[in-house]
Amino acid sequence: MEKTYYVATLFFGCIITLAILCFAIVCFYLHYLWIGIFFLLIFAAAISMNVVFARKWFHKSKNG
């Protein structure tokens, strides 16, 4: 159960992160500079949270 939780959370986190990146790209394409920068900041935060969560999962799987 716990492994499924980690895998599902990482999977959906990656999908949401890619969606935020798509929103940022569209904002820059439509010349909404500040909204695009805001989405890029959210994208960076989402990547960092995914990395932290993945490290936590790998650390837990090493220790049992």
PDB file of N, CA, C and O in Angstrom, chain B, residues numbered from 101:
ATOM      1  N   MET B 101       0.828  -1.195   0.000  1.00  0.00           N
ATOM      2  CA  MET B 101       0.000   0.000   0.000  1.00  0.00           C
ATOM      3  C   MET B 101       0.871   1.258   0.000  1.00  0.00           C
ATOM      4  O   MET B 101       0.597   2.207  -0.734  1.00  0.00           O
ATOM      5  N   GLU B 102       1.909   1.261   0.816  1.00  0.00           N
ATOM      6  CA  GLU B 102       2.723   2.457   0.920  1.00  0.00           C
ATOM      7  C   GLU B 102       3.495   2.730  -0.371  1.00  0.00           C
ATOM      8  O   GLU B 102       3.632   3.885  -0.775  1.00  0.00           O
ATOM      9  N   LYS B 103       4.000   1.683  -1.021  1.00  0.00           N
ATOM     10  CA  LYS B 103       4.719   1.874  -2.282  1.00  0.00           C
ATOM     11  C   LYS B 103       3.776   2.416  -3.352  1.00  0.00           C
ATOM     12  O   LYS B 103       4.166   3.280  -4.138  1.00  0.00           O
ATOM     13  N   THR B 104       2.556   1.925  -3.390  1.00  0.00           N
ATOM     14  CA  THR B 104       1.572   2.422  -4.352  1.00  0.00           C
ATOM     15  C   THR B 104       1.300   3.900  -4.130  1.00  0.00           C
ATOM     16  O   THR B 104       1.159   4.662  -5.087  1.00  0.00           O
ATOM     17  N   TYR B 105       1.227   4.304  -2.878  1.00  0.00           N
ATOM     18  CA  TYR B 105       1.009   5.711  -2.547  1.00  0.00           C
ATOM     19  C   TYR B 105       2.145   6.577  -3.091  1.00  0.00           C
ATOM     20  O   TYR B 105       1.896   7.615  -3.705  1.00  0.00           O
ATOM     21  N   TYR B 106       3.382   6.155  -2.869  1.00  0.00           N
ATOM     22  CA  TYR B 106       4.522   6.931  -3.350  1.00  0.00           C
ATOM     23  C   TYR B 106       4.547   6.993  -4.876  1.00  0.00           C
ATOM     24  O   TYR B 106       4.776   8.058  -5.449  1.00  0.00           O
ATOM     25  N   VAL B 107       4.317   5.874  -5.527  1.00  0.00           N
ATOM     26  CA  VAL B 107       4.352   5.845  -6.993  1.00  0.00           C
ATOM     27  C   VAL B 107       3.242   6.718  -7.569  1.00  0.00           C
ATOM     28  O   VAL B 107       3.480   7.491  -8.497  1.00  0.00           O
ATOM     29  N   ALA B 108       2.037   6.601  -7.027  1.00  0.00           N
ATOM     30  CA  ALA B 108       0.914   7.398  -7.530  1.00  0.00           C
ATOM     31  C   ALA B 108       1.150   8.886  -7.299  1.00  0.00           C
ATOM     32  O   ALA B 108       0.857   9.708  -8.168  1.00  0.00           O
ATOM     33  N   THR B 109       1.677   9.230  -6.130  1.00  0.00           N
ATOM     34  CA  THR B 109       1.937  10.637  -5.837  1.00  0.00           C
ATOM     35  C   THR B 109       3.002  11.206  -6.768  1.00  0.00           C
ATOM     36  O   THR B 109       2.856  12.323  -7.264  1.00  0.00           O
ATOM     37  N   LEU B 110       4.065  10.455  -7.007  1.00  0.00           N
ATOM     38  CA  LEU B 110       5.097  10.925  -7.932  1.00  0.00           C
ATOM     39  C   LEU B 110       4.571  11.021  -9.361  1.00  0.00           C
ATOM     40  O   LEU B 110       4.895  11.966 -10.081  1.00  0.00           O
ATOM     41  N   PHE B 111       3.766  10.052  -9.770  1.00  0.00           N
ATOM     42  CA  PHE B 111       3.214  10.053 -11.127  1.00  0.00           C
ATOM     43  C   PHE B 111       2.320  11.272 -11.351  1.00  0.00           C
ATOM     44  O   PHE B 111       2.500  12.006 -12.322  1.00  0.00           O
ATOM     45  N   PHE B 112       1.360  11.486 -10.454  1.00  0.00           N
ATOM     46  CA  PHE B 112       0.456  12.616 -10.625  1.00  0.00           C
ATOM     47  C   PHE B 112       1.169  13.944 -10.396  1.00  0.00           C
ATOM     48  O   PHE B 112       0.809  14.955 -10.999  1.00  0.00           O
ATOM     49  N   GLY B 113       2.178  13.947  -9.529  1.00  0.00           N
ATOM     50  CA  GLY B 113       2.971  15.157  -9.345  1.00  0.00           C
ATOM     51  C   GLY B 113       3.700  15.550 -10.617  1.00  0.00           C
ATOM     52  O   GLY B 113       3.788  16.732 -10.948  1.00  0.00           O
ATOM     53  N   CYS B 114       4.222  14.562 -11.330  1.00  0.00           N
ATOM     54  CA  CYS B 114       4.905  14.842 -12.602  1.00  0.00           C
ATOM     55  C   CYS B 114       3.927  15.341 -13.657  1.00  0.00           C
ATOM     56  O   CYS B 114       4.248  16.253 -14.420  1.00  0.00           O
ATOM     57  N   ILE B 115       2.745  14.755 -13.705  1.00  0.00           N
ATOM     58  CA  ILE B 115       1.736  15.210 -14.669  1.00  0.00           C
ATOM     59  C   ILE B 115       1.335  16.654 -14.383  1.00  0.00           C
ATOM     60  O   ILE B 115       1.239  17.467 -15.302  1.00  0.00           O
ATOM     61  N   ILE B 116       1.102  16.971 -13.120  1.00  0.00           N
ATOM     62  CA  ILE B 116       0.716  18.334 -12.753  1.00  0.00           C
ATOM     63  C   ILE B 116       1.859  19.308 -13.038  1.00  0.00           C
ATOM     64  O   ILE B 116       1.623  20.429 -13.488  1.00  0.00           O
ATOM     65  N   THR B 117       3.086  18.884 -12.778  1.00  0.00           N
ATOM     66  CA  THR B 117       4.246  19.734 -13.054  1.00  0.00           C
ATOM     67  C   THR B 117       4.366  20.035 -14.545  1.00  0.00           C
ATOM     68  O   THR B 117       4.643  21.171 -14.930  1.00  0.00           O
ATOM     69  N   LEU B 118       4.161  19.031 -15.375  1.00  0.00           N
ATOM     70  CA  LEU B 118       4.203  19.260 -16.826  1.00  0.00           C
ATOM     71  C   LEU B 118       3.062  20.163 -17.280  1.00  0.00           C
ATOM     72  O   LEU B 118       3.243  20.972 -18.191  1.00  0.00           O
ATOM     73  N   ALA B 119       1.894  20.037 -16.662  1.00  0.00           N
ATOM     74  CA  ALA B 119       0.773  20.913 -17.007  1.00  0.00           C
ATOM     75  C   ALA B 119       1.091  22.364 -16.657  1.00  0.00           C
ATOM     76  O   ALA B 119       0.767  23.273 -17.421  1.00  0.00           O
ATOM     77  N   ILE B 120       1.720  22.583 -15.515  1.00  0.00           N
ATOM     78  CA  ILE B 120       2.103  23.941 -15.125  1.00  0.00           C
ATOM     79  C   ILE B 120       3.118  24.508 -16.115  1.00  0.00           C
ATOM     80  O   ILE B 120       3.054  25.686 -16.464  1.00  0.00           O
ATOM     81  N   LEU B 121       4.047  23.677 -16.563  1.00  0.00           N
ATOM     82  CA  LEU B 121       5.009  24.129 -17.574  1.00  0.00           C
ATOM     83  C   LEU B 121       4.300  24.503 -18.873  1.00  0.00           C
ATOM     84  O   LEU B 121       4.656  25.497 -19.507  1.00  0.00           O
ATOM     85  N   CYS B 122       3.311  23.724 -19.271  1.00  0.00           N
ATOM     86  CA  CYS B 122       2.540  24.050 -20.485  1.00  0.00           C
ATOM     87  C   CYS B 122       1.817  25.377 -20.334  1.00  0.00           C
ATOM     88  O   CYS B 122       1.787  26.174 -21.272  1.00  0.00           O
ATOM     89  N   PHE B 123       1.229  25.629 -19.158  1.00  0.00           N
ATOM     90  CA  PHE B 123       0.579  26.916 -18.915  1.00  0.00           C
ATOM     91  C   PHE B 123       1.586  28.056 -19.029  1.00  0.00           C
ATOM     92  O   PHE B 123       1.273  29.099 -19.603  1.00  0.00           O
ATOM     93  N   ALA B 124       2.781  27.872 -18.494  1.00  0.00           N
ATOM     94  CA  ALA B 124       3.802  28.917 -18.568  1.00  0.00           C
ATOM     95  C   ALA B 124       4.198  29.185 -20.014  1.00  0.00           C
ATOM     96  O   ALA B 124       4.341  30.340 -20.414  1.00  0.00           O
ATOM     97  N   ILE B 125       4.373  28.138 -20.793  1.00  0.00           N
ATOM     98  CA  ILE B 125       4.750  28.308 -22.201  1.00  0.00           C
ATOM     99  C   ILE B 125       3.660  29.048 -22.964  1.00  0.00           C
ATOM    100  O   ILE B 125       3.952  29.937 -23.763  1.00  0.00           O
ATOM    101  N   VAL B 126       2.413  28.685 -22.720  1.00  0.00           N
ATOM    102  CA  VAL B 126       1.294  29.361 -23.393  1.00  0.00           C
ATOM    103  C   VAL B 126       1.229  30.826 -22.974  1.00  0.00           C
ATOM    104  O   VAL B 126       0.963  31.695 -23.805  1.00  0.00           O
ATOM    105  N   CYS B 127       1.467  31.107 -21.703  1.00  0.00           N
ATOM    106  CA  CYS B 127       1.456  32.502 -21.252  1.00  0.00           C
ATOM    107  C   CYS B 127       2.539  33.319 -21.945  1.00  0.00           C
ATOM    108  O   CYS B 127       2.291  34.451 -22.358  1.00  0.00           O
ATOM    109  N   PHE B 128       3.729  32.760 -22.073  1.00  0.00           N
ATOM    110  CA  PHE B 128       4.783  33.481 -22.784  1.00  0.00           C
ATOM    111  C   PHE B 128       4.443  33.633 -24.264  1.00  0.00           C
ATOM    112  O   PHE B 128       4.749  34.662 -24.867  1.00  0.00           O
ATOM    113  N   TYR B 129       3.819  32.626 -24.846  1.00  0.00           N
ATOM    114  CA  TYR B 129       3.428  32.693 -26.257  1.00  0.00           C
ATOM    115  C   TYR B 129       2.385  33.792 -26.480  1.00  0.00           C
ATOM    116  O   TYR B 129       2.402  34.473 -27.506  1.00  0.00           O
ATOM    117  N   LEU B 130       1.478  33.959 -25.513  1.00  0.00           N
ATOM    118  CA  LEU B 130       0.441  34.984 -25.623  1.00  0.00           C
ATOM    119  C   LEU B 130       0.895  36.337 -25.071  1.00  0.00           C
ATOM    120  O   LEU B 130       0.090  37.260 -24.953  1.00  0.00           O
ATOM    121  N   HIS B 131       2.180  36.457 -24.733  1.00  0.00           N
ATOM    122  CA  HIS B 131       2.790  37.693 -24.254  1.00  0.00           C
ATOM    123  C   HIS B 131       2.261  38.133 -22.891  1.00  0.00           C
ATOM    124  O   HIS B 131       2.185  39.329 -22.611  1.00  0.00           O
ATOM    125  N   TYR B 132       1.897  37.175 -22.047  1.00  0.00           N
ATOM    126  CA  TYR B 132       1.559  37.467 -20.659  1.00  0.00           C
ATOM    127  C   TYR B 132       2.799  37.159 -19.823  1.00  0.00           C
ATOM    128  O   TYR B 132       2.913  36.091 -19.221  1.00  0.00           O
ATOM    129  N   LEU B 133       3.721  38.114 -19.800  1.00  0.00           N
ATOM    130  CA  LEU B 133       5.039  37.885 -19.219  1.00  0.00           C
ATOM    131  C   LEU B 133       4.968  37.572 -17.723  1.00  0.00           C
ATOM    132  O   LEU B 133       5.550  36.585 -17.273  1.00  0.00           O
ATOM    133  N   TRP B 134       4.269  38.395 -16.956  1.00  0.00           N
ATOM    134  CA  TRP B 134       4.266  38.217 -15.498  1.00  0.00           C
ATOM    135  C   TRP B 134       3.542  36.949 -15.073  1.00  0.00           C
ATOM    136  O   TRP B 134       3.953  36.287 -14.121  1.00  0.00           O
ATOM    137  N   ILE B 135       2.483  36.613 -15.763  1.00  0.00           N
ATOM    138  CA  ILE B 135       1.785  35.361 -15.440  1.00  0.00           C
ATOM    139  C   ILE B 135       2.668  34.173 -15.800  1.00  0.00           C
ATOM    140  O   ILE B 135       2.693  33.177 -15.078  1.00  0.00           O
ATOM    141  N   GLY B 136       3.393  34.274 -16.913  1.00  0.00           N
ATOM    142  CA  GLY B 136       4.328  33.218 -17.292  1.00  0.00           C
ATOM    143  C   GLY B 136       5.437  33.045 -16.272  1.00  0.00           C
ATOM    144  O   GLY B 136       5.809  31.920 -15.936  1.00  0.00           O
ATOM    145  N   ILE B 137       5.967  34.162 -15.776  1.00  0.00           N
ATOM    146  CA  ILE B 137       7.006  34.086 -14.738  1.00  0.00           C
ATOM    147  C   ILE B 137       6.443  33.463 -13.471  1.00  0.00           C
ATOM    148  O   ILE B 137       7.112  32.662 -12.819  1.00  0.00           O
ATOM    149  N   PHE B 138       5.218  33.826 -13.121  1.00  0.00           N
ATOM    150  CA  PHE B 138       4.567  33.247 -11.944  1.00  0.00           C
ATOM    151  C   PHE B 138       4.421  31.735 -12.095  1.00  0.00           C
ATOM    152  O   PHE B 138       4.698  30.987 -11.157  1.00  0.00           O
ATOM    153  N   PHE B 139       3.988  31.283 -13.268  1.00  0.00           N
ATOM    154  CA  PHE B 139       3.862  29.845 -13.501  1.00  0.00           C
ATOM    155  C   PHE B 139       5.226  29.152 -13.492  1.00  0.00           C
ATOM    156  O   PHE B 139       5.333  28.008 -13.051  1.00  0.00           O
ATOM    157  N   LEU B 140       6.259  29.829 -13.971  1.00  0.00           N
ATOM    158  CA  LEU B 140       7.599  29.237 -13.906  1.00  0.00           C
ATOM    159  C   LEU B 140       8.073  29.081 -12.464  1.00  0.00           C
ATOM    160  O   LEU B 140       8.742  28.103 -12.131  1.00  0.00           O
ATOM    161  N   LEU B 141       7.729  30.040 -11.610  1.00  0.00           N
ATOM    162  CA  LEU B 141       8.070  29.909 -10.194  1.00  0.00           C
ATOM    163  C   LEU B 141       7.328  28.738  -9.552  1.00  0.00           C
ATOM    164  O   LEU B 141       7.902  27.989  -8.761  1.00  0.00           O
ATOM    165  N   ILE B 142       6.054  28.588  -9.897  1.00  0.00           N
ATOM    166  CA  ILE B 142       5.289  27.443  -9.391  1.00  0.00           C
ATOM    167  C   ILE B 142       5.873  26.146  -9.936  1.00  0.00           C
ATOM    168  O   ILE B 142       5.936  25.146  -9.221  1.00  0.00           O
ATOM    169  N   PHE B 143       6.302  26.156 -11.195  1.00  0.00           N
ATOM    170  CA  PHE B 143       6.925  24.984 -11.806  1.00  0.00           C
ATOM    171  C   PHE B 143       8.201  24.593 -11.064  1.00  0.00           C
ATOM    172  O   PHE B 143       8.430  23.414 -10.797  1.00  0.00           O
ATOM    173  N   ALA B 144       9.030  25.582 -10.731  1.00  0.00           N
ATOM    174  CA  ALA B 144      10.265  25.295  -9.992  1.00  0.00           C
ATOM    175  C   ALA B 144       9.956  24.728  -8.609  1.00  0.00           C
ATOM    176  O   ALA B 144      10.631  23.807  -8.150  1.00  0.00           O
ATOM    177  N   ALA B 145       8.943  25.271  -7.950  1.00  0.00           N
ATOM    178  CA  ALA B 145       8.561  24.746  -6.637  1.00  0.00           C
ATOM    179  C   ALA B 145       8.017  23.325  -6.749  1.00  0.00           C
ATOM    180  O   ALA B 145       8.286  22.488  -5.888  1.00  0.00           O
ATOM    181  N   ALA B 146       7.259  23.052  -7.797  1.00  0.00           N
ATOM    182  CA  ALA B 146       6.708  21.706  -7.985  1.00  0.00           C
ATOM    183  C   ALA B 146       7.815  20.692  -8.257  1.00  0.00           C
ATOM    184  O   ALA B 146       7.766  19.566  -7.760  1.00  0.00           O
ATOM    185  N   ILE B 147       8.814  21.092  -9.047  1.00  0.00           N
ATOM    186  CA  ILE B 147       9.943  20.188  -9.295  1.00  0.00           C
ATOM    187  C   ILE B 147      10.684  19.904  -7.994  1.00  0.00           C
ATOM    188  O   ILE B 147      11.047  18.760  -7.719  1.00  0.00           O
ATOM    189  N   SER B 148      10.906  20.938  -7.199  1.00  0.00           N
ATOM    190  CA  SER B 148      11.627  20.717  -5.945  1.00  0.00           C
ATOM    191  C   SER B 148      10.846  19.807  -5.008  1.00  0.00           C
ATOM    192  O   SER B 148      11.442  18.981  -4.317  1.00  0.00           O
ATOM    193  N   MET B 149       9.538  19.939  -4.971  1.00  0.00           N
ATOM    194  CA  MET B 149       8.734  19.059  -4.116  1.00  0.00           C
ATOM    195  C   MET B 149       8.748  17.629  -4.637  1.00  0.00           C
ATOM    196  O   MET B 149       8.782  16.688  -3.844  1.00  0.00           O
ATOM    197  N   ASN B 150       8.724  17.448  -5.946  1.00  0.00           N
ATOM    198  CA  ASN B 150       8.819  16.093  -6.505  1.00  0.00           C
ATOM    199  C   ASN B 150      10.166  15.458  -6.182  1.00  0.00           C
ATOM    200  O   ASN B 150      10.235  14.269  -5.869  1.00  0.00           O
ATOM    201  N   VAL B 151      11.231  16.241  -6.255  1.00  0.00           N
ATOM    202  CA  VAL B 151      12.561  15.716  -5.937  1.00  0.00           C
ATOM    203  C   VAL B 151      12.649  15.347  -4.458  1.00  0.00           C
ATOM    204  O   VAL B 151      13.181  14.292  -4.111  1.00  0.00           O
ATOM    205  N   VAL B 152      12.134  16.205  -3.592  1.00  0.00           N
ATOM    206  CA  VAL B 152      12.143  15.907  -2.157  1.00  0.00           C
ATOM    207  C   VAL B 152      11.344  14.642  -1.873  1.00  0.00           C
ATOM    208  O   VAL B 152      11.778  13.793  -1.095  1.00  0.00           O
ATOM    209  N   PHE B 153      10.197  14.514  -2.492  1.00  0.00           N
ATOM    210  CA  PHE B 153       9.363  13.336  -2.262  1.00  0.00           C
ATOM    211  C   PHE B 153      10.034  12.077  -2.794  1.00  0.00           C
ATOM    212  O   PHE B 153       9.959  11.023  -2.162  1.00  0.00           O
ATOM    213  N   ALA B 154      10.691  12.173  -3.954  1.00  0.00           N
ATOM    214  CA  ALA B 154      11.387  11.012  -4.512  1.00  0.00           C
ATOM    215  C   ALA B 154      12.562  10.608  -3.623  1.00  0.00           C
ATOM    216  O   ALA B 154      12.791   9.418  -3.405  1.00  0.00           O
ATOM    217  N   ARG B 155      13.308  11.584  -3.109  1.00  0.00           N
ATOM    218  CA  ARG B 155      14.415  11.264  -2.200  1.00  0.00           C
ATOM    219  C   ARG B 155      13.900  10.587  -0.939  1.00  0.00           C
ATOM    220  O   ARG B 155      14.508   9.642  -0.435  1.00  0.00           O
ATOM    221  N   LYS B 156      12.780  11.077  -0.439  1.00  0.00           N
ATOM    222  CA  LYS B 156      12.188  10.477   0.759  1.00  0.00           C
ATOM    223  C   LYS B 156      11.803   9.023   0.486  1.00  0.00           C
ATOM    224  O   LYS B 156      12.001   8.153   1.333  1.00  0.00           O
ATOM    225  N   TRP B 157      11.255   8.769  -0.693  1.00  0.00           N
ATOM    226  CA  TRP B 157      10.852   7.410  -1.048  1.00  0.00           C
ATOM    227  C   TRP B 157      12.071   6.500  -1.171  1.00  0.00           C
ATOM    228  O   TRP B 157      12.069   5.384  -0.650  1.00  0.00           O
ATOM    229  N   PHE B 158      13.121   6.977  -1.863  1.00  0.00           N
ATOM    230  CA  PHE B 158      14.323   6.162  -2.025  1.00  0.00           C
ATOM    231  C   PHE B 158      15.018   5.920  -0.690  1.00  0.00           C
ATOM    232  O   PHE B 158      15.544   4.835  -0.444  1.00  0.00           O
ATOM    233  N   HIS B 159      15.017   6.932   0.166  1.00  0.00           N
ATOM    234  CA  HIS B 159      15.626   6.772   1.485  1.00  0.00           C
ATOM    235  C   HIS B 159      14.860   5.744   2.311  1.00  0.00           C
ATOM    236  O   HIS B 159      15.456   4.933   3.020  1.00  0.00           O
ATOM    237  N   LYS B 160      13.538   5.788   2.211  1.00  0.00           N
ATOM    238  CA  LYS B 160      12.713   4.836   2.953  1.00  0.00           C
ATOM    239  C   LYS B 160      12.878   3.420   2.413  1.00  0.00           C
ATOM    240  O   LYS B 160      12.888   2.460   3.183  1.00  0.00           O
ATOM    241  N   SER B 161      13.008   3.286   1.095  1.00  0.00           N
ATOM    242  CA  SER B 161      13.149   1.948   0.517  1.00  0.00           C
ATOM    243  C   SER B 161      14.521   1.344   0.840  1.00  0.00           C
ATOM    244  O   SER B 161      14.650   0.123   0.927  1.00  0.00           O
ATOM    245  N   LYS B 162      15.545   2.189   1.018  1.00  0.00           N
ATOM    246  CA  LYS B 162      16.865   1.677   1.397  1.00  0.00           C
ATOM    247  C   LYS B 162      16.865   1.149   2.830  1.00  0.00           C
ATOM    248  O   LYS B 162      17.451   0.108   3.128  1.00  0.00           O
ATOM    249  N   ASN B 163      16.197   1.891   3.705  1.00  0.00           N
ATOM    250  CA  ASN B 163      16.200   1.522   5.121  1.00  0.00           C
ATOM    251  C   ASN B 163      15.165   0.466   5.460  1.00  0.00           C
ATOM    252  O   ASN B 163      15.179  -0.082   6.563  1.00  0.00           O
ATOM    253  N   GLY B 164      14.284   0.178   4.547  1.00  0.00           N
ATOM    254  CA  GLY B 164      13.292  -0.861   4.778  1.00  0.00           C
ATOM    255  C   GLY B 164      12.039  -0.289   5.233  1.00  0.00           C
ATOM    256  O   GLY B 164      11.081  -1.021   5.480  1.00  0.00           O
TER     257      GLY B 164
END
